[in-house]
């Protein structure tokens, strides 16, 4: 069964389906790549590829912040407290 305008058909299917919706189409692979790249999915068929990367970056940033806080606490402990009595 062939459609009259495969590009339009693919585009319509693409918007309604998941990222793996075009895996079965072999003669219109270029259209698949074109549409996928314009939806920010050029790195693979998975929809959540970019979301996973964002989550990874957030975790790395949190780790860095925790390390910085620990260093600051150590510096505060090293300071000597001045005696507040009468000299």
PDB file of N, CA, C and O in Angstrom:
ATOM      1  N   UNK A   1       0.839  -1.200   0.000  1.00  0.00           N
ATOM      2  CA  UNK A   1       0.000   0.000   0.000  1.00  0.00           C
ATOM      3  C   UNK A   1       0.876   1.253   0.000  1.00  0.00           C
ATOM      4  O   UNK A   1       1.647   1.479   0.932  1.00  0.00           O
ATOM      5  N   UNK A   2       0.750   2.065  -1.055  1.00  0.00           N
ATOM      6  CA  UNK A   2       1.570   3.273  -1.154  1.00  0.00           C
ATOM      7  C   UNK A   2       0.697   4.511  -0.961  1.00  0.00           C
ATOM      8  O   UNK A   2      -0.469   4.542  -1.352  1.00  0.00           O
ATOM      9  N   UNK A   3       1.294   5.520  -0.352  1.00  0.00           N
ATOM     10  CA  UNK A   3       0.570   6.783  -0.193  1.00  0.00           C
ATOM     11  C   UNK A   3       0.960   7.722  -1.319  1.00  0.00           C
ATOM     12  O   UNK A   3       2.013   7.556  -1.935  1.00  0.00           O
ATOM     13  N   UNK A   4       0.125   8.695  -1.587  1.00  0.00           N
ATOM     14  CA  UNK A   4       0.399   9.608  -2.704  1.00  0.00           C
ATOM     15  C   UNK A   4       1.566  10.541  -2.384  1.00  0.00           C
ATOM     16  O   UNK A   4       2.452  10.729  -3.218  1.00  0.00           O
ATOM     17  N   UNK A   5       1.573  11.115  -1.207  1.00  0.00           N
ATOM     18  CA  UNK A   5       2.683  12.000  -0.839  1.00  0.00           C
ATOM     19  C   UNK A   5       3.343  11.458   0.425  1.00  0.00           C
ATOM     20  O   UNK A   5       2.915  11.772   1.535  1.00  0.00           O
ATOM     21  N   UNK A   6       4.385  10.645   0.258  1.00  0.00           N
ATOM     22  CA  UNK A   6       5.015  10.007   1.416  1.00  0.00           C
ATOM     23  C   UNK A   6       5.591  11.000   2.416  1.00  0.00           C
ATOM     24  O   UNK A   6       5.610  10.737   3.618  1.00  0.00           O
ATOM     25  N   UNK A   7       6.061  12.144   1.917  1.00  0.00           N
ATOM     26  CA  UNK A   7       6.664  13.124   2.823  1.00  0.00           C
ATOM     27  C   UNK A   7       5.610  13.659   3.790  1.00  0.00           C
ATOM     28  O   UNK A   7       5.824  13.718   5.001  1.00  0.00           O
ATOM     29  N   UNK A   8       4.477  14.042   3.229  1.00  0.00           N
ATOM     30  CA  UNK A   8       3.397  14.566   4.078  1.00  0.00           C
ATOM     31  C   UNK A   8       2.896  13.480   5.022  1.00  0.00           C
ATOM     32  O   UNK A   8       2.631  13.730   6.198  1.00  0.00           O
ATOM     33  N   UNK A   9       2.773  12.282   4.488  1.00  0.00           N
ATOM     34  CA  UNK A   9       2.291  11.158   5.292  1.00  0.00           C
ATOM     35  C   UNK A   9       3.242  10.903   6.472  1.00  0.00           C
ATOM     36  O   UNK A   9       2.811  10.712   7.609  1.00  0.00           O
ATOM     37  N   UNK A  10       4.540  10.905   6.168  1.00  0.00           N
ATOM     38  CA  UNK A  10       5.532  10.675   7.213  1.00  0.00           C
ATOM     39  C   UNK A  10       5.471  11.784   8.255  1.00  0.00           C
ATOM     40  O   UNK A  10       5.523  11.535   9.460  1.00  0.00           O
ATOM     41  N   UNK A  11       5.361  12.996   7.766  1.00  0.00           N
ATOM     42  CA  UNK A  11       5.354  14.134   8.675  1.00  0.00           C
ATOM     43  C   UNK A  11       4.157  14.036   9.626  1.00  0.00           C
ATOM     44  O   UNK A  11       4.285  14.250  10.831  1.00  0.00           O
ATOM     45  N   UNK A  12       3.000  13.709   9.060  1.00  0.00           N
ATOM     46  CA  UNK A  12       1.800  13.601   9.874  1.00  0.00           C
ATOM     47  C   UNK A  12       1.951  12.472  10.908  1.00  0.00           C
ATOM     48  O   UNK A  12       1.567  12.623  12.068  1.00  0.00           O
ATOM     49  N   UNK A  13       2.513  11.348  10.467  1.00  0.00           N
ATOM     50  CA  UNK A  13       2.723  10.212  11.365  1.00  0.00           C
ATOM     51  C   UNK A  13       3.741  10.583  12.444  1.00  0.00           C
ATOM     52  O   UNK A  13       3.583  10.239  13.616  1.00  0.00           O
ATOM     53  N   UNK A  14       4.774  11.284  12.027  1.00  0.00           N
ATOM     54  CA  UNK A  14       5.867  11.631  12.931  1.00  0.00           C
ATOM     55  C   UNK A  14       5.355  12.439  14.110  1.00  0.00           C
ATOM     56  O   UNK A  14       5.724  12.188  15.257  1.00  0.00           O
ATOM     57  N   UNK A  15       4.511  13.400  13.822  1.00  0.00           N
ATOM     58  CA  UNK A  15       4.037  14.280  14.876  1.00  0.00           C
ATOM     59  C   UNK A  15       3.120  13.531  15.848  1.00  0.00           C
ATOM     60  O   UNK A  15       3.047  13.867  17.030  1.00  0.00           O
ATOM     61  N   UNK A  16       2.429  12.521  15.338  1.00  0.00           N
ATOM     62  CA  UNK A  16       1.469  11.805  16.173  1.00  0.00           C
ATOM     63  C   UNK A  16       2.096  10.625  16.906  1.00  0.00           C
ATOM     64  O   UNK A  16       1.519  10.112  17.864  1.00  0.00           O
ATOM     65  N   UNK A  17       3.271  10.195  16.461  1.00  0.00           N
ATOM     66  CA  UNK A  17       3.849   8.962  16.994  1.00  0.00           C
ATOM     67  C   UNK A  17       5.016   9.254  17.924  1.00  0.00           C
ATOM     68  O   UNK A  17       5.372  10.406  18.173  1.00  0.00           O
ATOM     69  N   UNK A  18       5.604   8.164  18.433  1.00  0.00           N
ATOM     70  CA  UNK A  18       6.815   8.322  19.237  1.00  0.00           C
ATOM     71  C   UNK A  18       8.010   8.482  18.298  1.00  0.00           C
ATOM     72  O   UNK A  18       7.856   8.462  17.077  1.00  0.00           O
ATOM     73  N   UNK A  19       9.187   8.638  18.873  1.00  0.00           N
ATOM     74  CA  UNK A  19      10.383   8.884  18.066  1.00  0.00           C
ATOM     75  C   UNK A  19      10.743   7.687  17.202  1.00  0.00           C
ATOM     76  O   UNK A  19      11.432   7.843  16.194  1.00  0.00           O
ATOM     77  N   UNK A  20      10.295   6.504  17.574  1.00  0.00           N
ATOM     78  CA  UNK A  20      10.641   5.302  16.808  1.00  0.00           C
ATOM     79  C   UNK A  20       9.600   5.005  15.730  1.00  0.00           C
ATOM     80  O   UNK A  20       9.617   3.927  15.137  1.00  0.00           O
ATOM     81  N   UNK A  21       8.709   5.936  15.474  1.00  0.00           N
ATOM     82  CA  UNK A  21       7.593   5.694  14.561  1.00  0.00           C
ATOM     83  C   UNK A  21       7.980   5.407  13.130  1.00  0.00           C
ATOM     84  O   UNK A  21       7.184   4.830  12.389  1.00  0.00           O
ATOM     85  N   UNK A  22       9.185   5.791  12.709  1.00  0.00           N
ATOM     86  CA  UNK A  22       9.559   5.638  11.311  1.00  0.00           C
ATOM     87  C   UNK A  22      10.508   4.493  11.057  1.00  0.00           C
ATOM     88  O   UNK A  22      11.009   4.354   9.941  1.00  0.00           O
ATOM     89  N   UNK A  23      10.767   3.687  12.029  1.00  0.00           N
ATOM     90  CA  UNK A  23      11.776   2.641  11.890  1.00  0.00           C
ATOM     91  C   UNK A  23      11.475   1.698  10.727  1.00  0.00           C
ATOM     92  O   UNK A  23      12.395   1.138  10.131  1.00  0.00           O
ATOM     93  N   UNK A  24      10.203   1.521  10.402  1.00  0.00           N
ATOM     94  CA  UNK A  24       9.835   0.547   9.370  1.00  0.00           C
ATOM     95  C   UNK A  24       9.937   1.106   7.957  1.00  0.00           C
ATOM     96  O   UNK A  24       9.873   0.340   6.996  1.00  0.00           O
ATOM     97  N   UNK A  25      10.092   2.406   7.802  1.00  0.00           N
ATOM     98  CA  UNK A  25      10.154   3.006   6.466  1.00  0.00           C
ATOM     99  C   UNK A  25      11.597   3.004   5.989  1.00  0.00           C
ATOM    100  O   UNK A  25      12.462   3.611   6.620  1.00  0.00           O
ATOM    101  N   UNK A  26      11.857   2.332   4.890  1.00  0.00           N
ATOM    102  CA  UNK A  26      13.236   2.201   4.421  1.00  0.00           C
ATOM    103  C   UNK A  26      13.557   3.115   3.243  1.00  0.00           C
ATOM    104  O   UNK A  26      14.694   3.566   3.110  1.00  0.00           O
ATOM    105  N   UNK A  27      12.580   3.395   2.391  1.00  0.00           N
ATOM    106  CA  UNK A  27      12.875   4.198   1.204  1.00  0.00           C
ATOM    107  C   UNK A  27      12.789   5.695   1.487  1.00  0.00           C
ATOM    108  O   UNK A  27      13.102   6.498   0.609  1.00  0.00           O
ATOM    109  N   UNK A  28      12.378   6.086   2.673  1.00  0.00           N
ATOM    110  CA  UNK A  28      12.279   7.508   2.999  1.00  0.00           C
ATOM    111  C   UNK A  28      13.128   7.845   4.230  1.00  0.00           C
ATOM    112  O   UNK A  28      12.748   8.671   5.059  1.00  0.00           O
ATOM    113  N   UNK A  29      14.269   7.192   4.326  1.00  0.00           N
ATOM    114  CA  UNK A  29      15.116   7.381   5.507  1.00  0.00           C
ATOM    115  C   UNK A  29      15.555   8.839   5.641  1.00  0.00           C
ATOM    116  O   UNK A  29      15.625   9.374   6.747  1.00  0.00           O
ATOM    117  N   UNK A  30      15.852   9.476   4.506  1.00  0.00           N
ATOM    118  CA  UNK A  30      16.309  10.872   4.564  1.00  0.00           C
ATOM    119  C   UNK A  30      15.240  11.755   5.181  1.00  0.00           C
ATOM    120  O   UNK A  30      15.548  12.653   5.965  1.00  0.00           O
ATOM    121  N   UNK A  31      13.994  11.506   4.835  1.00  0.00           N
ATOM    122  CA  UNK A  31      12.903  12.289   5.413  1.00  0.00           C
ATOM    123  C   UNK A  31      12.849  12.063   6.917  1.00  0.00           C
ATOM    124  O   UNK A  31      12.632  12.997   7.688  1.00  0.00           O
ATOM    125  N   UNK A  32      13.047  10.820   7.324  1.00  0.00           N
ATOM    126  CA  UNK A  32      13.050  10.506   8.753  1.00  0.00           C
ATOM    127  C   UNK A  32      14.124  11.322   9.466  1.00  0.00           C
ATOM    128  O   UNK A  32      13.863  11.952  10.491  1.00  0.00           O
ATOM    129  N   UNK A  33      15.334  11.301   8.910  1.00  0.00           N
ATOM    130  CA  UNK A  33      16.423  12.030   9.548  1.00  0.00           C
ATOM    131  C   UNK A  33      16.122  13.522   9.585  1.00  0.00           C
ATOM    132  O   UNK A  33      16.389  14.198  10.579  1.00  0.00           O
ATOM    133  N   UNK A  34      15.566  14.026   8.492  1.00  0.00           N
ATOM    134  CA  UNK A  34      15.243  15.448   8.434  1.00  0.00           C
ATOM    135  C   UNK A  34      14.259  15.815   9.538  1.00  0.00           C
ATOM    136  O   UNK A  34      14.481  16.757  10.298  1.00  0.00           O
ATOM    137  N   UNK A  35      13.179  15.064   9.614  1.00  0.00           N
ATOM    138  CA  UNK A  35      12.156  15.377  10.612  1.00  0.00           C
ATOM    139  C   UNK A  35      12.706  15.189  12.024  1.00  0.00           C
ATOM    140  O   UNK A  35      12.426  15.990  12.916  1.00  0.00           O
ATOM    141  N   UNK A  36      13.481  14.137  12.221  1.00  0.00           N
ATOM    142  CA  UNK A  36      14.012  13.848  13.544  1.00  0.00           C
ATOM    143  C   UNK A  36      14.943  14.976  13.986  1.00  0.00           C
ATOM    144  O   UNK A  36      14.903  15.410  15.137  1.00  0.00           O
ATOM    145  N   UNK A  37      15.781  15.445  13.058  1.00  0.00           N
ATOM    146  CA  UNK A  37      16.739  16.483  13.423  1.00  0.00           C
ATOM    147  C   UNK A  37      16.028  17.789  13.746  1.00  0.00           C
ATOM    148  O   UNK A  37      16.491  18.559  14.588  1.00  0.00           O
ATOM    149  N   UNK A  38      14.917  18.037  13.088  1.00  0.00           N
ATOM    150  CA  UNK A  38      14.198  19.279  13.353  1.00  0.00           C
ATOM    151  C   UNK A  38      13.406  19.213  14.653  1.00  0.00           C
ATOM    152  O   UNK A  38      12.933  20.237  15.146  1.00  0.00           O
ATOM    153  N   UNK A  39      13.261  18.020  15.206  1.00  0.00           N
ATOM    154  CA  UNK A  39      12.571  17.900  16.497  1.00  0.00           C
ATOM    155  C   UNK A  39      13.584  17.694  17.620  1.00  0.00           C
ATOM    156  O   UNK A  39      13.206  17.345  18.739  1.00  0.00           O
ATOM    157  N   UNK A  40      14.867  17.908  17.329  1.00  0.00           N
ATOM    158  CA  UNK A  40      15.898  17.761  18.350  1.00  0.00           C
ATOM    159  C   UNK A  40      16.180  16.319  18.716  1.00  0.00           C
ATOM    160  O   UNK A  40      16.545  16.033  19.856  1.00  0.00           O
ATOM    161  N   UNK A  41      16.016  15.390  17.756  1.00  0.00           N
ATOM    162  CA  UNK A  41      16.225  13.971  18.050  1.00  0.00           C
ATOM    163  C   UNK A  41      17.245  13.368  17.096  1.00  0.00           C
ATOM    164  O   UNK A  41      17.138  12.200  16.722  1.00  0.00           O
ATOM    165  N   UNK A  42      18.234  14.166  16.701  1.00  0.00           N
ATOM    166  CA  UNK A  42      19.174  13.712  15.674  1.00  0.00           C
ATOM    167  C   UNK A  42      20.133  12.642  16.190  1.00  0.00           C
ATOM    168  O   UNK A  42      20.786  11.973  15.389  1.00  0.00           O
ATOM    169  N   UNK A  43      20.234  12.468  17.492  1.00  0.00           N
ATOM    170  CA  UNK A  43      21.226  11.533  18.040  1.00  0.00           C
ATOM    171  C   UNK A  43      20.710  10.108  18.154  1.00  0.00           C
ATOM    172  O   UNK A  43      21.443   9.231  18.612  1.00  0.00           O
ATOM    173  N   UNK A  44      19.485   9.855  17.756  1.00  0.00           N
ATOM    174  CA  UNK A  44      18.963   8.493  17.854  1.00  0.00           C
ATOM    175  C   UNK A  44      17.453   8.488  17.830  1.00  0.00           C
ATOM    176  O   UNK A  44      16.819   9.541  17.755  1.00  0.00           O
ATOM    177  N   UNK A  45      16.884   7.309  17.893  1.00  0.00           N
ATOM    178  CA  UNK A  45      15.436   7.207  17.829  1.00  0.00           C
ATOM    179  C   UNK A  45      14.760   7.475  19.168  1.00  0.00           C
ATOM    180  O   UNK A  45      13.537   7.601  19.231  1.00  0.00           O
ATOM    181  N   UNK A  46      15.530   7.561  20.219  1.00  0.00           N
ATOM    182  CA  UNK A  46      14.920   7.733  21.529  1.00  0.00           C
ATOM    183  C   UNK A  46      14.464   9.166  21.730  1.00  0.00           C
ATOM    184  O   UNK A  46      15.165  10.112  21.367  1.00  0.00           O
ATOM    185  N   UNK A  47      13.296   9.314  22.305  1.00  0.00           N
ATOM    186  CA  UNK A  47      12.767  10.647  22.573  1.00  0.00           C
ATOM    187  C   UNK A  47      13.500  11.290  23.754  1.00  0.00           C
ATOM    188  O   UNK A  47      13.686  12.506  23.780  1.00  0.00           O
ATOM    189  N   UNK A  48      13.908  10.488  24.715  1.00  0.00           N
ATOM    190  CA  UNK A  48      14.465  11.037  25.947  1.00  0.00           C
ATOM    191  C   UNK A  48      15.969  11.203  25.963  1.00  0.00           C
ATOM    192  O   UNK A  48      16.550  11.354  27.038  1.00  0.00           O
ATOM    193  N   UNK A  49      16.626  11.181  24.806  1.00  0.00           N
ATOM    194  CA  UNK A  49      18.096  11.275  24.784  1.00  0.00           C
ATOM    195  C   UNK A  49      18.549  12.599  25.376  1.00  0.00           C
ATOM    196  O   UNK A  49      19.444  12.630  26.221  1.00  0.00           O
ATOM    197  N   UNK A  50      17.934  13.700  24.937  1.00  0.00           N
ATOM    198  CA  UNK A  50      18.348  15.021  25.416  1.00  0.00           C
ATOM    199  C   UNK A  50      17.964  15.216  26.881  1.00  0.00           C
ATOM    200  O   UNK A  50      18.702  15.839  27.643  1.00  0.00           O
ATOM    201  N   UNK A  51      16.807  14.681  27.270  1.00  0.00           N
ATOM    202  CA  UNK A  51      16.389  14.801  28.668  1.00  0.00           C
ATOM    203  C   UNK A  51      17.379  14.101  29.589  1.00  0.00           C
ATOM    204  O   UNK A  51      17.715  14.619  30.654  1.00  0.00           O
ATOM    205  N   UNK A  52      17.846  12.920  29.178  1.00  0.00           N
ATOM    206  CA  UNK A  52      18.820  12.179  29.981  1.00  0.00           C
ATOM    207  C   UNK A  52      20.098  12.993  30.141  1.00  0.00           C
ATOM    208  O   UNK A  52      20.684  13.026  31.223  1.00  0.00           O
ATOM    209  N   UNK A  53      20.530  13.651  29.065  1.00  0.00           N
ATOM    210  CA  UNK A  53      21.752  14.456  29.135  1.00  0.00           C
ATOM    211  C   UNK A  53      21.574  15.601  30.124  1.00  0.00           C
ATOM    212  O   UNK A  53      22.473  15.897  30.911  1.00  0.00           O
ATOM    213  N   UNK A  54      20.402  16.248  30.079  1.00  0.00           N
ATOM    214  CA  UNK A  54      20.141  17.350  31.005  1.00  0.00           C
ATOM    215  C   UNK A  54      20.210  16.870  32.454  1.00  0.00           C
ATOM    216  O   UNK A  54      20.809  17.525  33.307  1.00  0.00           O
ATOM    217  N   UNK A  55      19.593  15.723  32.719  1.00  0.00           N
ATOM    218  CA  UNK A  55      19.611  15.174  34.075  1.00  0.00           C
ATOM    219  C   UNK A  55      21.038  14.888  34.525  1.00  0.00           C
ATOM    220  O   UNK A  55      21.394  15.150  35.674  1.00  0.00           O
ATOM    221  N   UNK A  56      21.850  14.354  33.625  1.00  0.00           N
ATOM    222  CA  UNK A  56      23.246  14.051  33.949  1.00  0.00           C
ATOM    223  C   UNK A  56      23.990  15.328  34.335  1.00  0.00           C
ATOM    224  O   UNK A  56      24.725  15.346  35.323  1.00  0.00           O
ATOM    225  N   UNK A  57      23.801  16.397  33.557  1.00  0.00           N
ATOM    226  CA  UNK A  57      24.475  17.664  33.834  1.00  0.00           C
ATOM    227  C   UNK A  57      24.058  18.211  35.193  1.00  0.00           C
ATOM    228  O   UNK A  57      24.892  18.702  35.954  1.00  0.00           O
ATOM    229  N   UNK A  58      22.755  18.124  35.497  1.00  0.00           N
ATOM    230  CA  UNK A  58      22.266  18.612  36.786  1.00  0.00           C
ATOM    231  C   UNK A  58      22.931  17.866  37.935  1.00  0.00           C
ATOM    232  O   UNK A  58      23.339  18.477  38.922  1.00  0.00           O
ATOM    233  N   UNK A  59      23.041  16.535  37.806  1.00  0.00           N
ATOM    234  CA  UNK A  59      23.667  15.730  38.852  1.00  0.00           C
ATOM    235  C   UNK A  59      25.123  16.137  39.041  1.00  0.00           C
ATOM    236  O   UNK A  59      25.594  16.248  40.172  1.00  0.00           O
ATOM    237  N   UNK A  60      25.842  16.362  37.935  1.00  0.00           N
ATOM    238  CA  UNK A  60      27.249  16.759  38.020  1.00  0.00           C
ATOM    239  C   UNK A  60      27.391  18.107  38.716  1.00  0.00           C
ATOM    240  O   UNK A  60      28.296  18.295  39.529  1.00  0.00           O
ATOM    241  N   UNK A  61      26.496  19.048  38.396  1.00  0.00           N
ATOM    242  CA  UNK A  61      26.543  20.369  39.024  1.00  0.00           C
ATOM    243  C   UNK A  61      26.308  20.264  40.527  1.00  0.00           C
ATOM    244  O   UNK A  61      26.979  20.930  41.315  1.00  0.00           O
ATOM    245  N   UNK A  62      25.346  19.417  40.922  1.00  0.00           N
ATOM    246  CA  UNK A  62      25.061  19.241  42.349  1.00  0.00           C
ATOM    247  C   UNK A  62      26.282  18.692  43.076  1.00  0.00           C
ATOM    248  O   UNK A  62      26.601  19.145  44.176  1.00  0.00           O
ATOM    249  N   UNK A  63      26.967  17.723  42.476  1.00  0.00           N
ATOM    250  CA  UNK A  63      28.166  17.143  43.085  1.00  0.00           C
ATOM    251  C   UNK A  63      29.227  18.222  43.290  1.00  0.00           C
ATOM    252  O   UNK A  63      29.858  18.279  44.345  1.00  0.00           O
ATOM    253  N   UNK A  64      29.427  19.077  42.288  1.00  0.00           N
ATOM    254  CA  UNK A  64      30.425  20.139  42.390  1.00  0.00           C
ATOM    255  C   UNK A  64      30.069  21.103  43.518  1.00  0.00           C
ATOM    256  O   UNK A  64      30.942  21.510  44.285  1.00  0.00           O
ATOM    257  N   UNK A  65      28.793  21.468  43.622  1.00  0.00           N
ATOM    258  CA  UNK A  65      28.358  22.387  44.673  1.00  0.00           C
ATOM    259  C   UNK A  65      28.613  21.797  46.051  1.00  0.00           C
ATOM    260  O   UNK A  65      29.076  22.498  46.951  1.00  0.00           O
ATOM    261  N   UNK A  66      28.313  20.511  46.224  1.00  0.00           N
ATOM    262  CA  UNK A  66      28.533  19.857  47.512  1.00  0.00           C
ATOM    263  C   UNK A  66      30.011  19.906  47.893  1.00  0.00           C
ATOM    264  O   UNK A  66      30.339  20.175  49.049  1.00  0.00           O
ATOM    265  N   UNK A  67      30.899  19.653  46.947  1.00  0.00           N
ATOM    266  CA  UNK A  67      32.334  19.680  47.213  1.00  0.00           C
ATOM    267  C   UNK A  67      32.766  21.074  47.663  1.00  0.00           C
ATOM    268  O   UNK A  67      33.546  21.205  48.606  1.00  0.00           O
ATOM    269  N   UNK A  68      32.270  22.107  47.002  1.00  0.00           N
ATOM    270  CA  UNK A  68      32.635  23.474  47.350  1.00  0.00           C
ATOM    271  C   UNK A  68      32.192  23.811  48.770  1.00  0.00           C
ATOM    272  O   UNK A  68      32.949  24.427  49.521  1.00  0.00           O
ATOM    273  N   UNK A  69      30.984  23.419  49.147  1.00  0.00           N
ATOM    274  CA  UNK A  69      30.472  23.700  50.490  1.00  0.00           C
ATOM    275  C   UNK A  69      31.346  23.048  51.553  1.00  0.00           C
ATOM    276  O   UNK A  69      31.630  23.664  52.581  1.00  0.00           O
ATOM    277  N   UNK A  70      31.772  21.825  51.326  1.00  0.00           N
ATOM    278  CA  UNK A  70      32.610  21.121  52.289  1.00  0.00           C
ATOM    279  C   UNK A  70      33.922  21.870  52.503  1.00  0.00           C
ATOM    280  O   UNK A  70      34.381  21.994  53.638  1.00  0.00           O
ATOM    281  N   UNK A  71      34.526  22.366  51.437  1.00  0.00           N
ATOM    282  CA  UNK A  71      35.792  23.088  51.545  1.00  0.00           C
ATOM    283  C   UNK A  71      35.624  24.340  52.406  1.00  0.00           C
ATOM    284  O   UNK A  71      36.486  24.637  53.234  1.00  0.00           O
ATOM    285  N   UNK A  72      34.532  25.074  52.223  1.00  0.00           N
ATOM    286  CA  UNK A  72      34.300  26.294  52.989  1.00  0.00           C
ATOM    287  C   UNK A  72      34.183  25.988  54.481  1.00  0.00           C
ATOM    288  O   UNK A  72      34.707  26.730  55.312  1.00  0.00           O
ATOM    289  N   UNK A  73      33.500  24.905  54.818  1.00  0.00           N
ATOM    290  CA  UNK A  73      33.340  24.534  56.225  1.00  0.00           C
ATOM    291  C   UNK A  73      34.691  24.244  56.867  1.00  0.00           C
ATOM    292  O   UNK A  73      34.920  24.633  58.012  1.00  0.00           O
ATOM    293  N   UNK A  74      35.578  23.580  56.165  1.00  0.00           N
ATOM    294  CA  UNK A  74      36.898  23.258  56.697  1.00  0.00           C
ATOM    295  C   UNK A  74      37.673  24.537  57.017  1.00  0.00           C
ATOM    296  O   UNK A  74      38.344  24.606  58.047  1.00  0.00           O
ATOM    297  N   UNK A  75      37.592  25.533  56.165  1.00  0.00           N
ATOM    298  CA  UNK A  75      38.309  26.787  56.380  1.00  0.00           C
ATOM    299  C   UNK A  75      37.817  27.476  57.653  1.00  0.00           C
ATOM    300  O   UNK A  75      38.619  28.023  58.409  1.00  0.00           O
ATOM    301  N   UNK A  76      36.520  27.452  57.890  1.00  0.00           N
ATOM    302  CA  UNK A  76      35.965  28.102  59.077  1.00  0.00           C
ATOM    303  C   UNK A  76      36.468  27.433  60.356  1.00  0.00           C
ATOM    304  O   UNK A  76      36.710  28.117  61.351  1.00  0.00           O
ATOM    305  N   UNK A  77      36.626  26.126  60.347  1.00  0.00           N
ATOM    306  CA  UNK A  77      37.079  25.397  61.529  1.00  0.00           C
ATOM    307  C   UNK A  77      38.520  25.766  61.900  1.00  0.00           C
ATOM    308  O   UNK A  77      38.874  25.739  63.079  1.00  0.00           O
ATOM    309  N   UNK A  78      39.340  26.104  60.929  1.00  0.00           N
ATOM    310  CA  UNK A  78      40.758  26.372  61.167  1.00  0.00           C
ATOM    311  C   UNK A  78      40.985  27.692  61.915  1.00  0.00           C
ATOM    312  O   UNK A  78      42.011  27.852  62.575  1.00  0.00           O
ATOM    313  N   UNK A  79      40.049  28.630  61.821  1.00  0.00           N
ATOM    314  CA  UNK A  79      40.237  29.932  62.463  1.00  0.00           C
ATOM    315  C   UNK A  79      40.221  29.802  63.993  1.00  0.00           C
ATOM    316  O   UNK A  79      39.433  29.045  64.560  1.00  0.00           O
ATOM    317  N   UNK A  80      41.106  30.553  64.638  1.00  0.00           N
ATOM    318  CA  UNK A  80      41.122  30.546  66.105  1.00  0.00           C
ATOM    319  C   UNK A  80      40.101  31.552  66.632  1.00  0.00           C
ATOM    320  O   UNK A  80      39.946  32.645  66.087  1.00  0.00           O
ATOM    321  N   UNK A  81      39.424  31.171  67.676  1.00  0.00           N
ATOM    322  CA  UNK A  81      38.483  32.107  68.280  1.00  0.00           C
ATOM    323  C   UNK A  81      39.238  32.997  69.267  1.00  0.00           C
ATOM    324  O   UNK A  81      40.049  32.523  70.063  1.00  0.00           O
ATOM    325  N   UNK A  82      38.953  34.290  69.197  1.00  0.00           N
ATOM    326  CA  UNK A  82      39.606  35.222  70.119  1.00  0.00           C
ATOM    327  C   UNK A  82      38.882  35.187  71.468  1.00  0.00           C
ATOM    328  O   UNK A  82      37.655  35.099  71.525  1.00  0.00           O
ATOM    329  N   UNK A  83      39.642  35.255  72.527  1.00  0.00           N
ATOM    330  CA  UNK A  83      39.041  35.251  73.864  1.00  0.00           C
ATOM    331  C   UNK A  83      38.285  36.551  74.107  1.00  0.00           C
ATOM    332  O   UNK A  83      38.807  37.638  73.858  1.00  0.00           O
ATOM    333  N   UNK A  84      37.087  36.437  74.583  1.00  0.00           N
ATOM    334  CA  UNK A  84      36.274  37.645  74.760  1.00  0.00           C
ATOM    335  C   UNK A  84      36.350  38.229  76.161  1.00  0.00           C
ATOM    336  O   UNK A  84      35.513  39.054  76.529  1.00  0.00           O
ATOM    337  N   UNK A  85      37.343  37.815  76.956  1.00  0.00           N
ATOM    338  CA  UNK A  85      37.423  38.319  78.337  1.00  0.00           C
ATOM    339  C   UNK A  85      38.198  39.632  78.438  1.00  0.00           C
ATOM    340  O   UNK A  85      38.543  40.239  77.424  1.00  0.00           O
ATOM    341  N   UNK A  86      38.467  40.065  79.670  1.00  0.00           N
ATOM    342  CA  UNK A  86      39.242  41.290  79.875  1.00  0.00           C
ATOM    343  C   UNK A  86      40.719  40.932  79.836  1.00  0.00           C
ATOM    344  O   UNK A  86      41.179  40.041  80.550  1.00  0.00           O
ATOM    345  N   UNK A  87      41.466  41.658  78.972  1.00  0.00           N
ATOM    346  CA  UNK A  87      42.834  41.295  78.680  1.00  0.00           C
ATOM    347  C   UNK A  87      43.770  41.493  79.800  1.00  0.00           C
ATOM    348  O   UNK A  87      44.962  41.217  79.664  1.00  0.00           O
TER     349      UNK A  87
END
